[in-house]
Amino acid sequence: MIYKFPSTSANIRQGDIFIGLPRIDLSLKEVVLADEAGERITQWAEIAANGAPVNIIVPVRPVAAIVITQDCDAVRGRDISLCEIRSFKDVERKGKDTSSAKSWKNLITHHARINQKWFYLPPDTTLGFSGKMAADFMVTLRVPRTDLEELRYLRKGRLNDVADEHFRERLSDFYRRYPYDEWYPLDNAELKAYMAEYPEVRPFPWQEAMASECEYKGDS
């Protein structure tokens, strides 16, 4: 669909999709330290305070991932960075309740413009994507470039030219975005409507004062 399939000998580029790269899940509270005394559980704070290199045991699992390193660095840099690819419904919570084609159309087009944390990837059986997927910009992997070049057979495809340009812009938007709480200018009624959809948000002081004033006027 929006993919193309380079030869195994082709250089690694931004937008290349790999299946089966290692994601390490490390807990800083419970670290399995392996040394001459055997294995024991400690905390990362203890290891950091010591300052010496150690051997630890960490869980690792194979995941799909897409290269985010720019082309020039992917050719000669020491490391290559990638973002994990997961089921779209796991990356974007609105996808969990989406079923109709019209709803998917709105989510893929409209929300792809306003949500800068993911990049939509449509299904493709050649890649092994049986359902809708997304690159999660919040979850990154880093692997040695030369090691990845030896595993280019794990590259199952790459974005085509149109998707690659869009991916580059979305990625740059993510890293230069200005973080803000979008509900800060809402009035009392608008904030109530917003909190009905996002109950975890907290009003700003001026919104709390505005709500108190509305309650006072309502009581009078």
C-alpha atoms as one frame of an Amber mdcrd trajectory, in Angstrom:
protein
   0.000   0.000   0.000   2.267   2.805   1.221   5.313   0.552   1.365   8.104
  -0.534  -0.913  10.483  -3.417  -0.516  14.226  -2.761  -0.957  16.782  -5.461
  -1.558  18.683  -6.872   1.388  21.849  -5.111   0.192  20.246  -1.631   0.155
  21.516   0.881   2.715  19.461   1.406   5.849  17.334   4.549   5.597  14.872
   6.523   7.649  11.470   4.881   7.266  12.846   1.324   7.073  10.661  -1.157
   8.944  12.272  -4.009  10.850  10.498  -6.959  12.436  12.147  -8.659  15.401
  14.413  -6.063  17.019  15.070  -6.155  20.786  13.128  -3.996  23.191  14.570
  -3.982  26.703  12.202  -3.422  29.631  14.288  -2.230  32.562  12.945  -1.561
  36.044  14.973   0.897  38.097  13.478  -0.408  41.328  14.269  -4.089  40.851
  17.493  -4.748  38.957  18.886  -8.285  38.746  22.617  -7.885  39.332  24.886
 -10.733  38.227  28.436 -10.877  39.627  30.917 -13.369  41.080  28.623 -13.867
  44.075  25.749 -14.939  41.852  22.517 -13.106  41.201  20.737 -10.686  43.507
  18.051  -8.049  43.227  19.014  -4.455  43.905  17.956  -0.955  42.867  19.536
   1.119  40.148  20.292   3.872  42.681  22.736   1.527  44.412  24.469   0.689
  41.138  24.636   4.338  40.109  26.091   5.336  43.493  28.868   2.767  43.054
  29.728   4.148  39.616  31.404   0.977  38.347  30.233  -1.044  35.307  28.156
  -4.102  36.234  26.376  -6.991  34.562  22.615  -7.085  34.929  19.898  -9.386
  33.660  17.025  -7.662  31.886  13.933  -8.954  30.050  14.009  -8.438  26.310
  11.432  -9.145  23.626  11.368  -8.836  19.824   9.270  -5.988  18.427   8.586
  -4.249  15.131  10.280  -0.863  14.733  10.840   1.905  12.194  14.100   3.795
  11.655  13.979   7.461  12.718  17.696   8.236  12.257  18.318  10.494   9.256
  19.732   8.878   6.142  23.218  10.386   6.406  23.628   9.197  10.011  22.149
   5.798   9.176  25.068   5.272   6.766  27.962   6.255   9.040  26.718   6.852
  12.600  27.624   4.570  15.484  24.006   3.867  16.453  20.636   3.823  14.754
  17.478   4.897  16.559  14.050   3.425  15.871  10.520   3.813  17.202   8.501
   0.797  18.203   5.552  -0.184  16.029   2.468  -1.546  17.795  -1.190  -2.134
  17.123  -2.884   1.183  16.415  -5.448   0.504  19.114  -2.653   0.125  21.657
  -1.016   3.401  20.640  -4.098   5.615  20.154  -6.844   5.062  22.715  -9.532
   6.411  20.389  -8.855   3.448  18.138 -10.230   1.020  20.730 -13.831   2.081
  20.093 -13.517   2.730  16.368 -15.226   0.323  13.988 -16.885   2.031  10.999
 -15.002   3.156   7.907 -16.180   6.739   8.479 -14.846   6.750  12.034 -11.520
   5.311  10.908 -11.340   7.923   8.157 -11.768  10.723  10.689  -9.271   9.200
  13.079  -6.583   8.536  10.474  -6.877  11.936   8.781  -8.029  14.467  11.381
  -6.323  13.019  14.440  -3.155  12.319  12.474  -2.870  16.097  12.090  -3.443
  16.994  15.739  -1.829  14.053  17.544   1.918  14.247  17.006   2.848  11.198
  19.085   2.244   8.533  16.460   2.398   7.776  12.746  -0.279   5.591  11.194
   0.777   2.464   9.276  -1.919   0.595   7.310  -2.129  -3.208   7.203   0.089
  -5.136   4.821   0.497  -8.906   4.953   3.904  -8.733   3.263   5.172  -6.809
   6.262   3.272  -9.020   8.663   0.843  -6.222   9.604  -2.495  -8.021   9.789
  -4.197  -4.965  11.299  -3.800  -1.211  11.544  -0.495  -0.252  13.154   1.256
   2.875  14.395   4.807   3.988  15.055   4.882   5.205  18.644   7.251   8.183
  18.856   7.228   7.886  22.656   8.992   4.485  22.581  12.485   4.429  21.071
  15.102   1.730  20.560  18.808   2.158  19.888  20.956  -0.457  18.195  24.542
  -0.453  16.873  24.551   0.436  13.170  27.006  -2.261  12.094  25.048  -4.919
  13.971  21.810  -3.832  12.291  23.475  -3.918   8.880  24.275  -7.584   9.528
  20.572  -8.155  10.241  19.156  -6.403   7.179  17.158  -9.542   6.416  14.917
  -8.436   9.319  13.965  -5.368   7.276  10.604  -6.225   5.773   9.983  -2.958
   3.928  10.202   0.821   3.975   7.866   3.755   3.495   7.291   4.883  -0.080
   8.262   8.404  -1.132   4.936  10.036  -0.208   4.737   8.372   3.196   8.434
   8.982   3.858   8.055  12.763   3.398   5.044  12.763   5.720   6.871  10.615
   8.261   9.849  13.000   8.282   7.593  15.986   8.944   5.600  14.223  11.643
   8.793  13.158  13.363  10.224  16.681  13.299   6.915  18.076  14.576   7.053
  15.664  17.498  10.513  16.743  18.575   9.935  20.473  18.184   6.395  20.545
  19.581   5.536  22.976  22.336   4.017  21.079  25.265   0.953  22.743  26.757
  -2.316  21.824  28.417  -4.829  22.574  25.703  -7.711  23.176  28.111  -6.160
  26.277  29.732  -8.326  28.870  27.832 -11.685  27.097  28.287 -14.491  28.774
  30.189 -16.492  26.982  32.866 -19.018  25.314  30.545 -16.368  24.352  28.001
 -14.145  22.921  30.727 -16.985  20.782  32.083 -17.568  19.381  28.607 -13.831
  18.734  28.212 -13.552  17.004  31.600 -16.490  14.771  30.732 -14.251  13.293
  28.028 -10.945  13.650  29.899 -11.746  13.327  33.635  -8.079  13.144  34.608
  -7.357  16.806  33.771  -7.026  19.429  36.497  -8.354  22.983  36.121  -5.974
  25.925  36.254  -6.312  28.372  39.192  -8.206  30.922  37.092 -10.629  28.221
  35.985 -11.198  27.141  39.592 -11.855  30.772  40.506 -14.240  31.091  37.579
 -16.099  27.942  38.682 -16.372  29.266  42.238 -17.747  32.562  40.965 -20.342
  30.760  38.873 -21.395  28.698  41.883 -21.637  31.862  44.028 -23.806  33.606
  41.471 -25.917  30.535  41.164 -26.449  30.404  44.933 -27.384  34.058  45.088
